[in-house]
Amino acid sequence: MLNYIGPGMDGGALSVIIGILISFFMALFAIVWYPIKRLIKKFKGKSNTDNTTHTTTK
């Protein structure tokens, strides 16, 4: 059977569990997001250099 552990211990345990879950999902998001961000920056950098090299002067 389950034992009563009190509101203080229950709140602390719940906070620890939520903190672990949030940190896990943030780490997973960082692993996925930063390579995508690097690719976006790479493609934007190429498009900016293409536009500036094809200008003509009078």
C-alpha positions in Angstrom: 0.0 0.0 0.0 0.9 3.6 -0.4 2.1 5.6 2.6 1.3 9.2 3.3 4.5 11.3 3.1 3.0 14.7 3.8 2.5 17.8 1.7 6.1 19.1 2.1 7.8 15.9 0.9 5.2 15.6 -1.9 5.8 19.1 -3.2 9.5 18.6 -3.2 9.3 15.3 -5.0 6.9 16.7 -7.5 9.3 19.7 -8.1 12.3 17.4 -8.7 10.3 15.2 -11.1 9.1 18.2 -13.1 12.6 19.7 -13.1 14.1 16.5 -14.5 11.5 16.2 -17.2 11.9 19.9 -18.2 15.7 19.6 -18.4 15.4 16.4 -20.4 13.1 18.0 -23.0 15.3 21.1 -23.1 18.4 19.0 -23.8 16.5 17.1 -26.5 15.3 20.4 -28.1 18.9 21.8 -28.0 20.3 18.7 -29.8 17.7 19.0 -32.5 17.5 22.9 -32.8 21.1 23.9 -33.1 22.0 21.9 -36.2 18.8 23.2 -37.8 19.7 26.8 -36.8 23.2 26.3 -38.3 21.7 25.1 -41.6 19.3 28.1 -41.7 22.1 30.5 -41.1 24.2 28.8 -43.8 21.5 29.1 -46.4 20.7 32.7 -45.5 24.4 33.6 -45.7 24.6 32.1 -49.3 21.6 34.0 -50.5 23.0 37.3 -49.1 26.3 36.9 -50.9 24.6 35.9 -54.1 22.6 39.2 -54.2 25.5 41.4 -53.5 27.9 39.9 -56.2 25.5 40.5 -59.1 25.1 44.3 -58.8 26.2 46.5 -61.5 27.6 50.1 -61.3 27.2 53.0 -63.8 
